[in-house]
Amino acid sequence: MKSIPLATLTATSVLLISQGASAALYSTTKVEALYGWDYEDRADAGFGIDNQRHAIFTIANASGWTYGDSYFFADFTNVDRDTEDEQDYGSTHAEWNLRGNIGKVLGRDLSFGPVTNLYLSGQLDFDRNSAVRKTTHMVGLGYDIEVPGFAFFKVFTMYRDDDSDAADGTSEQLTLAWNSPFTIGDAKFSFEGFLDYTTEEGDLEEQLLTQPQLMWHANDHIALGLEYQYWHNKFGLDGTDESLPQAIVRWTF
């Protein structure tokens, strides 16, 4: 699977061409400030990997076209720490995913069972910190699943190629992403989030990371909420598990 970077580049190019063929149907940008406590600050092997408490700044954009959609986000961690701590444990993690709707491109209905749309999906993950400079290439399929009560429920099955020294070879990733809006009286809420499961790759153990969120939408722009983060084998480190709450303030453009 060493051809994954080339395959991802090819898939991404196809998606860009297909999406550029029509004007954007929607584009939503949000910024979030998160604060968490009880992060796993030491690996099971004993070395430091994080600060126990810190803030995260996130910016994200979702855009859709007739023939596909895109999603981008970037997390900047430890933004509230002093210079020394930021140098040790501050990091940037960004993801850019592009999906091309296969049925729309072919002019055919490819829906089956609960699957309403089938996509060719390409993704790039970027990680930058004091010790790591890596880009992960992914390519695979995406699915829109019809689930009652959910605005969307997306599934991705992807091949990964992590170019870090610790990841020798390829792995597979399953991703779920969802949003379920609901009301209590006149108050608007949403249950949203994602789950990533990644198989082992080289010296990196299998990982499971999930971040479900409960958000209260004060109006069309401002939302407050709580996120629960569970990370099994954090950073792919064996036996390094994380479980904690994070408070969220969100502004949506």
C-alpha positions in Angstrom: 0.0 0.0 0.0 3.0 2.4 -0.4 1.1 3.9 -3.4 -1.4 5.5 -1.0 0.2 9.0 -1.2 -0.1 8.9 -5.0 -3.6 7.5 -4.8 -4.7 10.2 -2.4 -3.3 12.9 -4.6 -5.1 11.4 -7.6 -8.4 11.1 -5.6 -8.0 14.6 -4.3 -7.5 16.0 -7.7 -10.6 14.3 -9.0 -12.6 15.6 -6.1 -11.3 19.2 -6.6 -12.2 19.0 -10.3 -15.7 17.7 -9.7 -16.4 20.2 -6.9 -15.1 23.1 -8.9 -17.7 22.3 -11.6 -20.5 24.0 -9.6 -21.0 26.8 -7.1 -20.9 26.0 -3.4 -24.3 25.1 -2.1 -23.3 25.9 1.5 -20.2 26.8 3.5 -20.1 27.0 7.3 -17.1 28.1 9.4 -16.9 27.8 13.2 -14.3 28.6 15.8 -14.2 26.9 19.2 -12.3 27.5 22.5 -12.0 24.3 24.6 -10.6 23.8 28.1 -9.9 20.4 29.5 -8.5 18.9 32.6 -7.0 15.5 33.5 -5.3 14.9 30.2 -3.0 11.9 30.1 0.3 13.7 30.6 2.6 10.7 30.7 2.9 7.7 28.5 2.6 4.2 30.0 6.4 3.9 29.5 6.9 6.9 31.8 7.9 9.8 29.6 6.0 13.1 29.4 3.6 13.6 26.5 1.2 16.4 27.5 0.1 19.0 30.1 -2.6 17.8 32.5 -4.7 20.9 31.9 -4.7 23.2 28.9 -6.8 25.1 26.3 -7.4 24.2 22.7 -8.4 26.6 19.9 -10.2 25.1 16.9 -11.2 26.4 13.5 -13.3 24.3 11.1 -15.0 24.7 7.8 -17.6 22.5 6.0 -18.6 23.2 2.4 -20.8 21.4 0.0 -21.2 21.3 -3.8 -23.4 19.4 -6.2 -20.8 16.7 -6.7 -19.2 16.5 -3.3 -18.2 18.2 -0.1 -15.1 19.1 2.0 -14.3 19.4 5.7 -11.3 21.1 7.2 -10.3 21.7 10.8 -7.2 22.6 12.8 -6.6 22.2 16.5 -4.0 24.3 18.3 -3.3 22.9 21.7 -1.8 24.3 24.9 -2.6 27.8 23.7 -2.9 29.0 27.3 0.5 27.7 28.5 3.8 29.6 28.8 6.4 29.5 26.1 8.4 26.6 27.7 5.3 24.4 28.0 4.1 25.3 24.6 7.5 24.3 23.2 7.4 21.0 25.0 3.7 19.9 24.4 2.0 22.5 22.2 0.9 21.1 18.8 -1.1 21.6 15.7 -3.3 18.9 14.3 -5.2 19.6 11.1 -7.3 17.4 8.8 -8.6 18.1 5.3 -11.2 15.6 3.8 -12.6 15.8 0.3 -15.5 13.6 -0.9 -16.7 13.2 -4.5 -20.3 11.8 -4.8 -19.9 8.8 -7.1 -23.6 8.6 -7.9 -23.9 12.3 -8.8 -20.8 12.1 -11.1 -22.2 9.0 -12.9 -25.8 10.2 -12.9 -26.9 7.0 -11.1 -28.7 6.2 -7.9 -26.2 4.2 -5.8 -28.2 4.2 -2.6 -28.8 0.9 -0.9 -30.4 0.0 2.5 -29.7 2.9 4.9 -26.9 4.3 2.6 -28.2 7.3 0.7 -24.9 8.4 -0.9 -21.6 6.8 -1.8 -18.4 8.8 -2.1 -14.7 8.5 -3.1 -12.9 10.1 -0.2 -9.3 11.5 0.2 -7.9 12.9 3.3 -4.6 14.5 4.6 -3.8 14.8 8.3 -1.0 17.2 9.4 0.7 16.9 12.8 3.3 19.5 13.9 4.9 19.7 17.4 8.3 19.9 19.0 9.1 16.3 18.2 6.9 15.4 15.1 6.5 16.7 11.6 4.4 14.3 9.7 1.6 14.1 7.1 -0.8 11.1 6.9 -2.3 10.2 3.6 -5.7 8.5 3.4 -8.0 7.2 0.6 -11.1 5.2 0.7 -14.9 5.4 0.6 -17.4 7.6 2.4 -21.1 6.8 3.1 -24.1 9.0 4.1 -26.3 6.9 6.4 -29.9 7.7 7.0 -30.5 7.5 10.8 -33.8 8.8 12.2 -33.4 12.0 14.3 -29.9 12.8 12.8 -29.2 15.7 10.5 -26.3 13.6 9.2 -24.5 10.4 10.0 -21.3 9.8 8.0 -19.1 6.7 7.8 -15.6 6.6 6.3 -13.5 3.4 5.6 -10.0 4.5 4.7 -6.5 3.2 4.1 -3.8 5.2 5.9 -0.1 5.8 5.2 1.5 7.6 8.2 4.9 8.9 7.1 6.4 9.1 10.6 9.4 6.9 11.5 7.3 5.0 14.1 4.7 4.0 11.5 6.3 1.5 9.2 3.7 0.3 6.7 0.0 1.1 6.3 -3.1 0.8 8.4 -6.9 1.1 8.2 -9.2 3.7 9.7 -12.9 3.7 10.4 -14.5 7.1 11.1 -18.0 7.9 12.3 -19.3 11.5 12.3 -22.8 12.6 13.4 -25.1 15.5 14.4 -28.5 15.0 16.0 -30.4 18.3 16.8 -33.2 18.3 19.3 -35.2 20.8 21.4 -36.3 21.0 25.0 -39.0 23.5 25.2 -37.8 26.5 23.3 -34.1 25.6 23.9 -32.1 24.2 21.0 -29.5 21.5 21.5 -27.4 19.1 19.5 -25.6 15.8 20.1 -22.7 15.6 17.8 -19.2 14.3 17.5 -16.9 11.7 15.9 -15.2 8.4 16.5 -11.9 7.3 14.9 -10.7 3.7 15.1 -7.2 3.1 13.6 -5.5 -0.3 13.3 -1.8 -0.7 14.4 0.9 0.6 12.1 4.5 -0.1 12.6 5.4 0.6 16.3 2.1 2.4 16.8 -0.6 0.5 18.6 -4.3 0.5 17.5 -6.1 3.6 18.6 -9.7 4.6 19.4 -10.5 8.3 19.8 -14.0 9.6 20.3 -15.3 13.1 21.2 -19.1 13.2 21.6 -20.5 16.7 22.4 -23.6 18.0 23.9 -24.2 21.6 22.8 -26.8 24.2 23.8 -27.3 26.7 20.9 -28.1 30.1 22.5 -28.7 31.5 19.0 -27.6 30.9 15.4 -24.0 31.9 16.2 -23.2 31.1 19.8 -23.2 27.6 21.4 -22.0 26.4 24.8 -21.4 22.7 25.6 -19.4 19.9 27.1 -17.3 17.4 25.2 -16.2 14.0 26.5 -12.9 12.7 25.2 -11.9 9.1 25.3 -8.6 8.1 23.7 -7.4 4.5 23.9 -3.6 4.2 23.3 -3.1 8.0 23.0 -0.7 8.8 20.1 -0.5 5.1 19.4 1.3 4.4 22.7 0.5 1.1 24.3 -1.5 1.3 27.6 -1.8 5.1 27.4 -5.5 5.8 27.8 -7.2 9.1 28.3 -10.7 10.0 29.6 -11.8 13.5 30.4 -14.4 16.3 30.0 -13.8 19.5 28.0 -15.8 22.7 28.2 -16.6 24.4 24.8 -17.5 27.8 23.6 -18.4 28.0 19.9 -19.0 30.8 17.4 -20.5 29.8 14.0 -20.3 32.1 11.0 
